[in-house]
Structures are given as C-alpha cells and as structure tokens.
Amino acid sequence: MMQPMNSAKEKLRLLADSARERVRELKESPLPVIYVGCATCGRAAGALATIAGFEKALQENGLEAQIRQVGCLGHCYAEPLVIIQNPGFPPLLYQKIGAGEAGILVRSFLKDGSDPCYEYLIGALEADENFPTLMDYPRYLYENRVVMEHCGLIDPEEIDSYLAVGGYAALAQGLEKGGAWVLEEVKAANLRGRGGAGFPAGKKWEIAREVEKTPKLLICNGDEGDPGAYMDRTLLESNPHQVLEGLALAALAVGAERGLLYIRAEYPLAVTIMERAIVAAEEKNLLGADILGSGFSLEVSVFQGSGAFVCGEETALIQSLAGNRGMPQPRPPYPAVEGLNGLPTVINNVKTLSTVPSIIRRGWQWFRAIGTEDSPGTAIFSVVGEVEYPGLVEVPMGVTLEHLVLDVCGGIKDGKEFKAVQIGGPSGGCLPAALADTVIDFDSLKKVGAMMGSGGLVVMNEDTCMVEVARYFTDFTQGESCGKCTFCRIGTRHLRELLHSITLGEGSLDDLADLEELSQAIIKGSLCSLGKTAPNPVLTTLRFFRDEYLAHIEEKRCPAKMCRTLIAFYIDLEACARGCDACVACCPTDAIFTTSNRKKAIDQLKCVKCGECVYVCPPEYDAVRRVSPPEMIPDQGVEPLTEKEESQA
C-alpha cells in the first residue's frame, strides 16, 4: 500500500541539486563545449564524421574542448546540427556542419575567437545583443514546444541532464498526491491519444483503474511504421527519461506495477538509449522497487517488435507481445479490461506519455489553454516532401494546414505550386491546396476525409500525380495487411491493381465506380483501423482530384507528367547548349546522343524515362522537356553525328 508522501520531493530535490551542479559546471567550463546532434537523422547526415572532424581539428590546433552528443532539434533539413558553447559567447547553433566545416569552426571561432562563422550560424540559444536569437527565425517563432522542449538540447544518455531541467519533478508530485489525483489531472486536461485515434487518455486509464483484476500493465507503443514518420523515434532517442516519467505517471494513475516499451527493432539506437535510460533511472530509484520511498514500484523493460505496421493497433501489439503473429482481435473486451495474458492493459503512444509530465508539472489549466477546446495541447508532425524546411514540427492544435506548410515549413521548394498534402500516414487523406485553411485537430480533419493519425505529413507540389500517390499508399497498406480479414487482404490488392492499370493508361470509367464501391466494402468488412482506413487515399483523391483520373483514362495522359508509361522526354534544341554533356554522362542506357549540329537528343527506344537528365541539365539552359502523352514530342528532324563527324568531334 502506498504511504503518505512527504519525502519523495525531498529525495528528488537532492538528486536534482546534484544534477544541476554537474550541468552548471559544464556550462561554466573554461573549455569550449561542443554539442552535436546524434539522433538517427543526425547520424544519417554525417554527425559522427562531424565529431571526428572536431576531434582532428582540435588536436591539430593544440586545443581542448568537450564534445557531447545530444538528440534531435527537429530541424532535419539543417543536419548535422552543432551547438558551440565558447566562453565569452552565448551558446550558438550551427547548421550543416560536416567534418570540413568543423575544422573551420575550430580554427576561426575556437582558436582565434574572432569569427563566429556567421555563414553557418542559425542563431543564439540565449539573448545576446550581438547575435540574433533562435526566436528571430520563423521555424522557432511559430512552434510551441511542449513535448519537444528539451530535445536536441540535453544529453539523452545522461540522466542528470534531464533532472537539471526539472525532470521527474512531476513524478515526485504524483507520488505525493497519489494516482487518483494524477488521473483527475489528465482527465481535466482532456489529453487525447497522440497515436492516431484521439481517444481520451484519462478515460482509458480510468477504465483500467476500476478493473479489480491485478496485476495491471502499462505499455508504451513505439511501433512507428508510417512511411516518413519519425516522431516517436526522435523522442525515444532525444529525451528518453521524459518518456519513462510519463510511463511511470500513467502506471501510478492506473495502478500498474509493470511497464513495457514496445519499440520496433528497426530503431536500434532508440532501443539502446531506452535500455540505458531504464538502468540509469533504476540506479537513482526513479524506477524499480519503492520509488523514492513512496511504496510504489514499477518494473520497466523493452520489447523489440518485428516491424509489422499492423502491430501499431493495440490488440495486434498484444498478440505480438504474447509471442503470436501480430493480428488484430475483436473488441470488446478492450485491452484496458482484458489485455496481455488476460490482465488489464493500458496502451499509450510515445507522444501521449511524453505529454503527461508537463501536464502534471504545470497544471491542466495550462494545457487546456493551448490548442482548441476539443483538441487541447500541441501536435507533432514529421513534415516531409516538397517543402523548404522538412523535419519535426510541434505546433498548437488549431493552426491551419496553410500555416504549417507555407509559414512554419517555409513553403514549397523551387518556386513550385502547392498542390496537396497527405496527412495521417498511409491511411490518411489527400487534401488539395484549396482546403489548406482546414484546421489541424482530430475532428476538423475527419470532416474533410482525412485524419490526424500519428503525425505524418507529406507535402506535394504540382509535379505530383495523385493517382500514383493513391497507388503508392495502397500498395503499402496492402503489403502490411495481416491477412486476417478477407476484404482487407484481397480488397486492397484489387484496389492496387485497378490504380496500377490507370497509371498505365489502361483504365476505364467503370474502374472509378469499382474503386469507390470496393473502398466502402473494405471499410465495412475490416476488423481493425488498418483496413478501415486503407481506402482513404483512394476516396480522397477520387473526391478532390477526379479530373486527374479522367485524364489518365480518357486522354491517356498524366497531367503531372509523372506516370512513366504516359510520358516521354525530349531535348529542346533551341535551349540546348553546344558542348554540354551533363545529360549524356547521367543517362544509364546511353539513350542521349549528339546531333549533327552538336546539340543533344534522346533515342526514345532506349529511354527508360528515369528523368535524371531533367535534374542534371544546367538551370541556365533548362533544355530537357517532359510531355504527356508521348505523342506530344515534336519532330525536330534530328540526326546523330556520322562516324566521321563523331571522330572529328
């Protein structure tokens, strides 16, 4: 039985004071401190090579400095990101720092101290009259970081870094006031599940708390499988103790004694960091037996999932944990009543649990003041596609898609037109730019045929074929179907085949009616949300981009000039430069030849329509043309060089 708590806060205060002292010593170090973003996105961009570059440059210049690894700030377009804390200067954030740039920073900034290298600088983390702060930059100005507040700024493998910024204070408060109080705070905050469904977290916890059967289980769902989505992975890698604190608070509210982190095995860095974080928390008595002397105990472990998209559905996840094939089960009973091994089991998403500490520490009124009445708080999106500043974005619920795409993410790249967004993951809806004023919250997106989902957002420009987009996402969901439901297993395959035939120019008008009828049947005949939402890309593209389907069927033309069978490439001889061989060098099939007037042309029989010539043609010439249908290629009367001319050339 849990004892009345007066000591938990005091014990945590001692831990926090010690942590803050260590962090203060680091901040006031007479030596420079270099922080490098080393989450998966940073490593993919070369962050480890950046660290090696700093080490080499420091050695060559006879300098000393501390190099620390931190997580992801969310600005993935600017990786590798580096923060330099040089005595006499505020902490400065730099972008796209490779090994070469690391050497420049060491020589120009750390050694000479005269040149902060403004060409790489994003801004200062602290106010300083000599440097623009991060809030002077749109991405930072527009965001409201609640869940990602410390991501990229603290060492994820150093628990003191989290304690020093107030970490685990919410848990100590919860231990003092009791699980029932924690539950009421989360209910009052109206925290809705960030995994996609938007079900109120407090209501789910209350159901499990009222079940008499024990023991009870708390599971953190980190099985993030949406193409282009990496919000959960980033939180696990960048601030693991925030996830663990939220997990512990949820377990306290529910009355659970065991917690599980279900993380897909394709996230090896996240798995490693979370396992180390659990050990570190146990060593400080923030997890494990009798946490902070409160009488509350919680055993936490990591389970590696096999990477099946369907295991993001909670009953399929439970089957996976039990050692079975991950397949959804009928409900009721719901897992909160009867889940893993027949025990009451609460499953919450990584983002949901990561939000809980802030609610407890700052109060439900603070949380309700952010976002909208029915969807309070913030939303984290992994924005990918044709925007200037892709990456992770945390914004208040209630902002519009237009604001997110055009303001926060800098608009569409290369001056192209904003065409559509695909929101909610592979089962989300495709919305046209005409609906860009749609408010981002759980209910508003449903009204236009989309959904919040887990937070994936794909931005598309004028060169995107919406029929191909529907085919692509249908192909993904069909491949991830567990096969249990006939409509999902076979119906999605038929959807994919119909869409494929349309992209080939082989479709008919009857196919459109078949697509709609089959989509409705799949929705009605599927057990879980994978099947019920799989037709969303088809239905929304049919609704908002029907003219593109008709062009493919009636005119055998792809308006976006994307579907290979319906397009062709040629080189405009008027624009082509004499002697430029950029396109020749890139062609994988030697389809590009030199004409008798020393220009370039494409042999249509050899061309595989890869489009590489479009991207390598110098912008000052812009000579490669893409047309649909292929019959639109003009007759330019080109002839290849004769053998004699070629030898002379």
C-alpha positions as CSV (number, residue, x, y, z in Angstrom):
1,M,0.0,0.0,0.0
2,M,1.3,3.4,-0.9
3,Q,2.3,5.6,2.1
4,P,1.5,9.2,2.6
5,M,4.4,11.0,0.9
6,N,6.4,13.8,2.3
7,S,9.9,12.5,1.3
8,A,9.6,11.9,-2.5
9,K,10.0,15.6,-3.3
10,E,12.9,16.0,-0.9
11,K,14.7,13.0,-2.3
12,L,14.2,14.2,-5.8
13,R,15.4,17.7,-4.8
14,L,18.7,16.2,-3.6
15,L,19.1,14.4,-6.9
16,A,18.2,17.5,-8.9
17,D,20.5,19.7,-6.9
18,S,23.4,17.4,-7.6
19,A,22.4,17.2,-11.3
20,R,22.1,21.0,-11.6
21,E,25.6,21.3,-10.1
22,R,27.1,19.0,-12.7
23,V,25.3,20.8,-15.5
24,R,26.4,24.2,-14.1
25,E,30.0,23.0,-14.0
26,L,29.7,22.0,-17.7
27,K,28.1,25.3,-18.6
28,E,30.7,27.4,-16.8
29,S,33.5,25.3,-18.1
30,P,36.6,27.3,-19.1
31,L,36.9,25.0,-22.1
32,P,34.6,25.2,-25.1
33,V,31.8,22.6,-25.1
34,I,30.6,21.3,-28.5
35,Y,27.2,19.6,-28.7
36,V,26.5,17.5,-31.8
37,G,23.0,16.2,-32.7
38,C,23.5,12.5,-32.9
39,A,20.0,11.1,-33.2
40,T,19.3,8.9,-36.2
41,C,18.7,11.8,-38.6
42,G,21.9,13.5,-37.5
43,R,23.9,10.3,-37.9
44,A,22.4,9.8,-41.4
45,A,23.6,13.3,-42.3
46,G,27.1,12.5,-41.1
47,A,27.2,13.7,-37.4
48,L,29.7,11.0,-36.4
49,A,32.0,12.2,-39.1
50,T,31.5,15.8,-37.8
51,I,32.6,14.6,-34.3
52,A,35.7,13.1,-35.9
53,G,36.3,16.3,-37.7
54,F,36.2,18.3,-34.5
55,E,38.5,15.9,-32.7
56,K,41.0,16.0,-35.5
57,A,40.9,19.8,-35.8
58,L,41.2,20.3,-32.0
59,Q,44.3,18.0,-32.0
60,E,45.9,19.8,-34.9
61,N,45.4,23.2,-33.3
62,G,46.5,22.2,-29.8
63,L,43.1,23.0,-28.3
64,E,41.0,21.3,-25.7
65,A,37.2,21.1,-25.7
66,Q,34.4,18.8,-24.5
67,I,32.3,17.1,-27.2
68,R,28.9,15.9,-26.1
69,Q,26.2,14.0,-28.1
70,V,22.6,15.3,-27.9
71,G,19.4,14.4,-29.7
72,C,17.4,15.9,-32.5
73,L,16.1,19.5,-32.5
74,G,13.7,18.6,-35.3
75,H,15.4,20.7,-37.9
76,C,16.3,17.7,-40.0
77,Y,16.9,19.9,-43.1
78,A,19.9,21.5,-41.4
79,E,21.7,18.4,-40.1
80,P,24.3,17.9,-38.8
81,L,23.4,20.5,-36.2
82,V,26.0,21.7,-33.7
83,I,25.8,23.9,-30.6
84,I,29.0,25.5,-29.5
85,Q,29.4,27.0,-26.0
86,N,32.5,29.1,-26.2
87,P,33.5,31.1,-23.1
88,G,32.6,34.8,-23.7
89,F,29.8,33.9,-26.2
90,P,26.2,32.7,-25.8
91,P,25.6,29.1,-26.9
92,L,25.4,29.3,-30.7
93,L,23.6,26.9,-33.0
94,Y,25.1,26.0,-36.4
95,Q,23.7,24.1,-39.4
96,K,25.1,21.6,-41.9
97,I,28.4,21.2,-40.1
98,G,30.4,18.4,-41.8
99,A,34.0,17.4,-41.0
100,G,35.3,20.3,-43.1
101,E,33.1,22.9,-41.5
102,A,34.1,21.5,-38.1
103,G,37.7,22.3,-38.9
104,I,36.8,25.9,-39.9
105,L,34.9,26.5,-36.7
106,V,37.8,25.2,-34.6
107,R,40.3,27.5,-36.4
108,S,38.2,30.6,-36.8
109,F,36.0,30.6,-33.7
110,L,37.6,28.4,-31.0
111,K,41.2,29.2,-31.7
112,D,41.2,32.8,-32.9
113,G,37.9,33.7,-31.2
114,S,37.3,36.5,-33.8
115,D,35.0,34.9,-36.3
116,P,31.8,33.1,-35.2
117,C,31.3,31.9,-38.7
118,Y,28.0,33.6,-39.5
119,E,27.7,31.7,-42.8
120,Y,26.8,28.5,-40.8
121,L,25.0,30.2,-37.9
122,I,21.3,29.8,-37.2
123,G,21.2,31.8,-34.0
124,A,21.9,32.0,-30.3
125,L,20.1,29.9,-27.7
126,E,20.2,32.8,-25.2
127,A,19.5,36.5,-25.7
128,D,22.6,38.5,-26.8
129,E,22.8,41.9,-28.4
130,N,25.5,40.7,-30.8
131,F,23.6,37.7,-32.2
132,P,20.1,37.0,-33.4
133,T,18.3,34.6,-31.1
134,L,16.5,31.5,-32.4
135,M,13.2,33.2,-31.9
136,D,14.1,35.5,-34.8
137,Y,13.8,32.6,-37.2
138,P,10.3,31.5,-38.4
139,R,10.6,27.8,-37.5
140,Y,11.3,28.6,-33.9
141,L,8.9,31.6,-33.7
142,Y,5.9,29.6,-34.9
143,E,6.4,26.5,-32.9
144,N,5.2,25.8,-29.4
145,R,7.5,23.2,-27.9
146,V,5.9,21.2,-25.1
147,V,6.8,17.6,-25.8
148,M,10.0,18.5,-27.7
149,E,11.0,21.3,-25.3
150,H,14.4,19.7,-24.4
151,C,15.0,17.6,-27.5
152,G,18.4,18.3,-29.0
153,L,19.4,20.4,-26.0
154,I,20.2,17.7,-23.5
155,D,22.3,14.5,-23.5
156,P,19.8,11.6,-23.8
157,E,22.2,9.2,-22.1
158,E,22.9,11.4,-19.1
159,I,20.0,11.4,-16.6
160,D,21.4,14.4,-14.8
161,S,20.8,16.5,-18.0
162,Y,17.1,15.7,-17.6
163,L,17.0,16.1,-13.8
164,A,18.7,19.5,-14.2
165,V,15.8,20.9,-16.3
166,G,13.1,19.7,-13.9
167,G,12.9,16.1,-14.9
168,Y,11.0,13.6,-12.7
169,A,9.5,16.5,-10.7
170,A,6.1,15.6,-12.0
171,L,6.6,12.0,-10.8
172,A,7.6,13.2,-7.3
173,Q,4.5,15.4,-7.2
174,G,2.3,12.5,-8.4
175,L,3.8,10.1,-5.8
176,E,3.0,12.7,-3.1
177,K,-0.6,13.3,-4.2
178,G,-1.5,9.8,-5.4
179,G,-2.5,8.1,-8.5
180,A,-6.2,9.2,-8.3
181,W,-5.0,12.8,-8.4
182,V,-2.8,12.2,-11.4
183,L,-5.8,10.6,-13.2
184,E,-8.1,13.5,-12.5
185,E,-5.4,16.0,-13.7
186,V,-5.1,14.1,-17.1
187,K,-8.9,13.8,-17.4
188,A,-9.3,17.5,-16.8
189,A,-6.6,18.3,-19.3
190,N,-8.6,16.3,-21.9
191,L,-5.4,14.8,-23.2
192,R,-6.3,12.8,-26.4
193,G,-4.2,9.9,-27.6
194,R,-1.5,11.0,-30.0
195,G,-1.2,7.6,-31.7
196,G,-4.0,8.5,-34.1
197,A,-7.4,7.6,-32.7
198,G,-7.6,10.6,-30.3
199,F,-9.3,8.6,-27.5
200,P,-9.0,10.5,-24.2
201,A,-6.1,9.1,-22.2
202,G,-7.7,9.8,-18.9
203,K,-10.8,7.8,-19.8
204,K,-8.7,4.8,-20.8
205,W,-6.8,5.0,-17.6
206,E,-10.0,5.2,-15.5
207,I,-11.4,2.1,-17.1
208,A,-8.3,0.1,-16.2
209,R,-8.1,1.6,-12.7
210,E,-11.6,0.5,-11.9
211,V,-11.0,-3.1,-13.0
212,E,-10.4,-5.2,-9.9
213,K,-8.2,-7.8,-11.6
214,T,-4.4,-7.4,-10.9
215,P,-1.6,-7.0,-11.7
216,K,-2.2,-4.3,-14.3
217,L,0.2,-3.4,-17.2
218,L,1.2,-0.2,-18.9
219,I,2.6,-0.4,-22.4
220,C,4.2,2.4,-24.4
221,N,3.5,1.9,-28.1
222,G,6.7,2.8,-30.0
223,D,5.8,0.7,-33.1
224,E,6.0,3.6,-35.5
225,G,5.5,2.3,-39.0
226,D,4.2,5.1,-41.2
227,P,6.4,5.9,-44.2
228,G,8.2,9.2,-43.5
229,A,7.1,9.3,-39.8
230,Y,9.8,9.5,-37.1
231,M,8.2,11.5,-34.2
232,D,8.3,8.6,-31.7
233,R,11.8,7.6,-32.7
234,T,13.1,11.1,-32.1
235,L,11.5,11.4,-28.7
236,L,12.9,8.0,-27.6
237,E,16.4,8.9,-28.9
238,S,16.4,12.5,-27.7
239,N,14.6,12.6,-24.3
240,P,14.1,9.0,-23.1
241,H,13.6,10.0,-19.5
242,Q,10.6,12.1,-20.4
243,V,9.0,9.0,-21.9
244,L,9.8,7.0,-18.8
245,E,8.5,9.7,-16.5
246,G,5.2,9.8,-18.4
247,L,5.1,6.0,-18.3
248,A,5.6,6.0,-14.6
249,L,2.9,8.6,-14.0
250,A,0.4,6.6,-16.2
251,A,1.2,3.4,-14.3
252,L,0.7,5.3,-11.0
253,A,-2.7,6.5,-12.2
254,V,-3.7,3.1,-13.4
255,G,-2.2,1.1,-10.5
256,A,0.1,-0.8,-12.7
257,E,3.3,-2.5,-11.4
258,R,4.9,-3.3,-14.8
259,G,5.6,-1.2,-17.8
260,L,6.7,-2.3,-21.3
261,L,8.2,-0.2,-24.1
262,Y,7.3,-1.8,-27.4
263,I,9.8,-0.5,-29.9
264,R,10.4,-1.8,-33.4
265,A,13.7,-3.5,-33.9
266,E,14.4,-1.2,-36.9
267,Y,15.1,1.5,-34.3
268,P,18.3,0.1,-32.8
269,L,19.5,3.5,-31.5
270,A,16.2,4.1,-29.7
271,V,16.3,0.6,-28.2
272,T,19.8,1.1,-26.9
273,I,19.1,4.5,-25.4
274,M,15.9,3.4,-23.7
275,E,17.5,0.4,-22.2
276,R,20.3,2.5,-20.8
277,A,17.8,5.1,-19.6
278,I,15.9,2.4,-17.6
279,V,19.1,1.3,-15.9
280,A,20.0,4.9,-15.0
281,A,16.6,5.6,-13.6
282,E,16.7,2.5,-11.5
283,E,20.1,3.4,-10.1
284,K,18.6,6.7,-8.8
285,N,15.5,4.9,-7.5
286,L,13.2,6.7,-10.1
287,L,12.1,3.3,-11.4
288,G,12.1,-0.1,-9.8
289,A,11.2,-1.0,-6.2
290,D,9.8,1.5,-3.8
291,I,10.3,4.6,-6.0
292,L,11.7,7.5,-3.9
293,G,10.5,5.7,-0.8
294,S,6.9,6.0,-1.8
295,G,5.9,2.4,-1.7
296,F,5.1,2.5,-5.4
297,S,7.1,0.1,-7.5
298,L,7.3,-0.2,-11.3
299,E,9.4,-2.6,-13.3
300,V,10.1,-1.4,-16.9
301,S,11.6,-3.3,-19.8
302,V,12.0,-3.0,-23.6
303,F,10.4,-5.4,-26.1
304,Q,11.6,-5.2,-29.7
305,G,8.8,-5.6,-32.3
306,S,9.4,-7.2,-35.7
307,G,8.3,-4.1,-37.7
308,A,4.8,-5.0,-38.8
309,F,2.7,-1.9,-39.5
310,V,-0.4,-3.6,-38.2
311,C,1.2,-4.0,-34.7
312,G,0.6,-0.3,-34.1
313,E,-3.0,-1.5,-33.5
314,E,-3.2,-2.3,-29.8
315,T,-4.7,-5.8,-30.0
316,A,-2.2,-6.8,-32.6
317,L,0.5,-5.4,-30.5
318,I,-0.6,-7.5,-27.6
319,Q,-0.6,-10.6,-29.8
320,S,3.0,-9.8,-30.7
321,L,4.0,-9.4,-27.1
322,A,2.4,-12.7,-26.3
323,G,4.6,-14.4,-28.9
324,N,1.9,-14.8,-31.5
325,R,1.6,-13.4,-35.0
326,G,0.5,-9.8,-34.8
327,M,-3.1,-9.9,-35.8
328,P,-6.0,-7.7,-34.5
329,Q,-8.6,-9.2,-32.3
330,P,-12.3,-8.4,-31.9
331,R,-13.3,-5.9,-29.3
332,P,-14.7,-6.0,-26.7
333,P,-13.2,-6.9,-24.4
334,Y,-10.9,-3.9,-24.7
335,P,-7.3,-4.2,-23.5
336,A,-7.9,-1.8,-20.6
337,V,-10.2,-4.5,-19.2
338,E,-8.6,-7.7,-20.6
339,G,-5.3,-7.4,-22.5
340,L,-1.9,-9.1,-22.3
341,N,-2.3,-12.5,-20.6
342,G,-5.8,-11.6,-19.7
343,L,-4.7,-8.7,-17.5
344,P,-5.9,-5.1,-17.6
345,T,-3.5,-3.4,-20.1
346,V,-3.3,0.3,-20.9
347,I,-1.5,1.1,-24.2
348,N,-0.5,4.7,-24.9
349,N,1.6,6.2,-27.7
350,V,5.1,7.7,-27.1
351,K,3.9,11.2,-27.7
352,T,0.9,10.8,-25.4
353,L,3.1,9.6,-22.4
354,S,5.7,12.3,-23.2
355,T,3.0,15.0,-22.7
356,V,1.9,13.8,-19.3
357,P,4.9,15.2,-17.2
358,S,4.2,18.7,-18.5
359,I,0.5,18.5,-17.6
360,I,1.3,17.3,-14.1
361,R,4.1,19.9,-13.5
362,R,2.2,22.9,-15.0
363,G,-1.4,22.0,-14.4
364,W,-4.3,21.0,-16.6
365,Q,-5.4,24.6,-17.0
366,W,-2.1,25.5,-18.6
367,F,-2.6,22.6,-21.0
368,R,-6.2,23.4,-21.9
369,A,-5.1,27.0,-22.8
370,I,-3.1,25.6,-25.7
371,G,-4.9,24.3,-28.8
372,T,-8.6,24.1,-29.2
373,E,-11.5,23.2,-26.8
374,D,-11.9,19.7,-28.0
375,S,-8.3,19.1,-29.1
376,P,-6.1,20.8,-26.5
377,G,-2.3,20.8,-26.5
378,T,0.1,20.6,-29.3
379,A,0.6,18.3,-32.3
380,I,4.0,17.0,-33.6
381,F,4.3,16.4,-37.3
382,S,7.1,14.9,-39.3
383,V,6.8,17.0,-42.4
384,V,8.4,15.5,-45.5
385,G,8.1,16.2,-49.2
386,E,8.4,19.3,-51.2
387,V,8.9,22.0,-48.5
388,E,11.9,24.2,-47.8
389,Y,12.3,23.1,-44.2
390,P,11.3,19.5,-43.7
391,G,11.6,17.9,-40.3
392,L,9.8,17.6,-37.0
393,V,7.4,20.5,-36.1
394,E,5.4,21.0,-32.9
395,V,2.6,23.4,-33.2
396,P,-0.6,24.2,-31.2
397,M,-3.7,22.3,-32.3
398,G,-5.9,24.6,-34.2
399,V,-3.4,26.1,-36.7
400,T,-4.2,25.6,-40.4
401,L,-2.5,23.4,-42.9
402,E,-1.6,26.5,-44.8
403,H,0.2,28.0,-41.8
404,L,2.1,24.8,-41.2
405,V,3.2,24.3,-44.8
406,L,3.8,27.8,-46.0
407,D,4.9,29.6,-42.8
408,V,6.4,27.1,-40.5
409,C,8.0,24.9,-43.1
410,G,8.9,27.7,-45.5
411,G,6.6,27.0,-48.4
412,I,7.2,24.8,-51.5
413,K,10.7,24.3,-52.8
414,D,12.0,25.7,-56.1
415,G,9.1,28.0,-56.6
416,K,6.6,25.2,-57.4
417,E,2.9,25.4,-56.8
418,F,1.5,23.9,-53.6
419,K,-0.8,21.1,-54.7
420,A,-1.8,18.8,-51.8
421,V,-0.9,17.2,-48.5
422,Q,-1.3,13.7,-47.4
423,I,-2.0,13.7,-43.7
424,G,-2.4,10.9,-41.2
425,G,0.1,8.4,-42.5
426,P,-0.5,5.8,-45.3
427,S,-4.2,5.5,-44.3
428,G,-4.7,9.3,-44.2
429,G,-6.4,11.5,-46.7
430,C,-5.0,13.6,-49.5
431,L,-6.3,17.1,-49.3
432,P,-5.9,19.7,-52.0
433,A,-4.3,23.2,-51.6
434,A,-7.8,24.6,-51.8
435,L,-8.5,23.1,-48.4
436,A,-5.3,24.5,-46.9
437,D,-7.4,26.6,-44.5
438,T,-8.5,23.4,-42.8
439,V,-7.8,23.5,-39.0
440,I,-5.5,20.8,-37.7
441,D,-7.3,18.9,-34.9
442,F,-8.8,15.5,-34.5
443,D,-12.4,16.4,-35.5
444,S,-11.8,19.0,-38.3
445,L,-9.6,16.7,-40.3
446,K,-12.2,13.9,-40.1
447,K,-14.8,16.2,-41.6
448,V,-12.8,16.5,-44.8
449,G,-12.0,12.8,-45.1
450,A,-8.5,12.9,-43.5
451,M,-7.3,12.2,-40.0
452,M,-4.7,13.3,-37.5
453,G,-3.1,9.9,-37.5
454,S,0.3,9.6,-35.7
455,G,1.5,12.8,-37.3
456,G,3.0,12.1,-40.7
457,L,2.5,14.8,-43.3
458,V,3.6,14.6,-46.9
459,V,3.6,17.8,-48.9
460,M,3.2,17.6,-52.6
461,N,3.8,20.1,-55.5
462,E,2.4,20.5,-59.0
463,D,4.6,17.6,-60.3
464,T,2.9,15.0,-58.1
465,C,0.4,12.6,-59.7
466,M,-2.4,12.0,-57.3
467,V,-3.4,8.7,-58.9
468,E,0.1,7.5,-58.4
469,V,0.0,8.7,-54.8
470,A,-3.1,6.7,-54.1
471,R,-1.5,3.6,-55.8
472,Y,1.7,4.0,-53.7
473,F,-0.1,4.2,-50.3
474,T,-2.5,1.4,-51.3
475,D,0.5,-0.7,-52.2
476,F,2.0,-0.1,-48.7
477,T,-1.2,-0.9,-46.8
478,Q,-1.8,-4.0,-48.9
479,G,1.7,-5.2,-48.2
480,E,1.2,-4.6,-44.4
481,S,-2.2,-6.3,-44.2
482,C,-2.0,-9.2,-41.7
483,G,-4.4,-11.1,-43.9
484,K,-7.0,-11.9,-41.3
485,C,-9.9,-10.0,-43.0
486,T,-10.8,-11.0,-46.5
487,F,-11.8,-7.5,-47.5
488,C,-8.5,-6.1,-46.3
489,R,-6.4,-8.9,-47.6
490,I,-7.9,-9.2,-51.1
491,G,-9.8,-5.9,-51.4
492,T,-6.7,-3.8,-51.0
493,R,-4.9,-5.9,-53.6
494,H,-7.7,-5.2,-56.1
495,L,-7.6,-1.5,-55.3
496,R,-3.9,-1.5,-56.0
497,E,-4.3,-3.4,-59.3
498,L,-7.1,-1.0,-60.5
499,L,-4.9,2.0,-59.7
500,H,-1.9,0.5,-61.3
501,S,-3.8,-0.1,-64.6
502,I,-5.0,3.5,-64.5
503,T,-1.4,4.8,-64.1
504,L,-0.5,2.7,-67.2
505,G,-3.3,4.3,-69.2
506,E,-5.2,1.1,-69.3
507,G,-8.1,2.0,-67.1
508,S,-11.8,2.6,-67.9
509,L,-14.5,4.8,-66.5
510,D,-16.1,1.7,-64.9
511,D,-12.9,1.4,-62.8
512,L,-13.8,4.6,-60.9
513,A,-17.1,3.2,-59.8
514,D,-15.4,-0.1,-58.8
515,L,-12.8,1.8,-56.8
516,E,-15.5,3.6,-54.8
517,E,-17.6,0.5,-54.2
518,L,-14.7,-1.6,-53.3
519,S,-13.4,1.0,-50.9
520,Q,-16.7,1.1,-49.0
521,A,-16.7,-2.6,-48.8
522,I,-13.2,-2.7,-47.3
523,I,-14.2,-0.1,-44.7
524,K,-17.2,-2.1,-43.7
525,G,-15.6,-5.6,-43.8
526,S,-12.3,-4.9,-42.0
527,L,-11.8,-5.6,-38.3
528,C,-9.1,-3.0,-37.4
529,S,-8.2,0.5,-38.4
530,L,-5.6,-0.6,-40.9
531,G,-8.3,-2.0,-43.2
532,K,-11.0,0.6,-42.3
533,T,-8.7,3.5,-43.2
534,A,-6.7,1.9,-46.1
535,P,-9.1,3.3,-48.8
536,N,-8.7,6.9,-47.5
537,P,-6.1,7.9,-50.1
538,V,-8.3,6.4,-52.9
539,L,-11.5,8.1,-51.7
540,T,-10.0,11.5,-51.1
541,T,-8.1,11.6,-54.4
542,L,-11.3,10.5,-56.2
543,R,-13.1,13.2,-54.4
544,F,-10.7,16.1,-54.9
545,F,-8.6,15.1,-57.9
546,R,-11.1,13.3,-60.1
547,D,-10.0,15.2,-63.1
548,E,-6.6,13.5,-62.9
549,Y,-8.2,10.1,-63.0
550,L,-10.3,11.1,-66.1
551,A,-7.2,12.4,-67.8
552,H,-5.4,9.1,-67.3
553,I,-8.4,7.1,-68.6
554,E,-9.9,9.3,-71.3
555,E,-6.9,11.1,-72.7
556,K,-4.2,8.5,-71.7
557,R,-2.3,11.5,-70.2
558,C,-0.8,12.2,-66.8
559,P,-1.3,15.9,-66.0
560,A,1.6,15.9,-63.5
561,K,3.8,14.1,-66.1
562,M,4.8,11.5,-63.5
563,C,3.5,8.1,-64.7
564,R,6.2,6.6,-66.8
565,T,4.1,4.9,-69.4
566,L,2.3,8.1,-70.2
567,I,5.2,10.4,-70.5
568,A,8.3,11.0,-72.7
569,F,11.4,13.2,-72.6
570,Y,13.0,15.2,-75.3
571,I,15.6,17.9,-75.6
572,D,14.6,21.3,-76.9
573,L,17.3,22.1,-79.5
574,E,16.7,25.8,-79.2
575,A,17.6,25.7,-75.5
576,C,20.3,23.0,-75.6
577,A,23.9,24.3,-75.2
578,R,26.6,23.1,-77.7
579,G,29.2,21.1,-76.0
580,C,27.4,20.5,-72.7
581,D,27.4,16.7,-71.9
582,A,25.8,16.8,-68.4
583,C,22.8,14.7,-69.6
584,V,25.0,12.3,-71.6
585,A,27.0,11.5,-68.5
586,C,24.0,10.7,-66.3
587,C,22.0,8.6,-68.8
588,P,22.0,4.9,-67.6
589,T,21.0,3.5,-71.0
590,D,23.1,5.7,-73.4
591,A,19.9,7.0,-74.8
592,I,21.2,10.5,-75.3
593,F,23.3,11.2,-78.4
594,T,24.9,14.2,-80.1
595,T,23.1,15.5,-83.2
596,S,24.6,16.7,-86.4
597,N,24.5,20.3,-85.2
598,R,26.3,19.4,-82.0
599,K,23.2,19.5,-79.8
600,K,21.8,16.6,-77.8
601,A,18.7,14.4,-78.4
602,I,17.1,11.4,-76.9
603,D,16.6,8.0,-78.6
604,Q,13.1,7.1,-77.5
605,L,13.6,3.4,-78.0
606,K,16.5,3.4,-75.4
607,C,15.0,5.9,-72.9
608,V,13.7,4.3,-69.7
609,K,12.2,7.6,-68.5
610,C,14.2,7.8,-65.3
611,G,14.2,11.6,-65.5
612,E,17.8,12.0,-64.4
613,C,18.5,14.2,-67.4
614,V,15.9,16.7,-66.1
615,Y,17.8,17.2,-62.9
616,V,21.3,17.4,-64.3
617,C,20.5,19.9,-67.1
618,P,22.0,23.2,-66.0
619,P,19.3,25.6,-64.9
620,E,20.5,28.3,-67.2
621,Y,19.6,26.1,-70.2
622,D,16.7,24.0,-68.8
623,A,16.6,22.2,-72.1
624,V,15.0,18.8,-71.2
625,R,11.3,18.7,-71.7
626,R,8.8,16.2,-70.2
627,V,5.5,15.7,-72.1
628,S,2.3,13.6,-71.7
629,P,1.2,11.8,-73.7
630,P,4.3,10.7,-75.5
631,E,2.8,11.6,-78.9
632,M,3.3,15.2,-78.0
633,I,7.1,15.0,-78.8
634,P,7.7,17.5,-81.7
635,D,9.5,16.3,-84.8
636,Q,12.8,18.2,-84.7
637,G,14.3,16.4,-87.6
638,V,17.4,15.5,-85.6
639,E,20.1,13.1,-86.8
640,P,23.0,11.7,-84.9
641,L,26.6,12.5,-85.8
642,T,28.1,10.5,-88.6
643,E,31.1,8.3,-87.7
644,K,33.3,10.9,-89.5
645,E,31.8,13.8,-87.6
646,E,32.0,12.0,-84.3
647,S,35.7,11.2,-84.8
648,Q,36.3,14.8,-85.7
649,A,34.3,16.0,-82.7
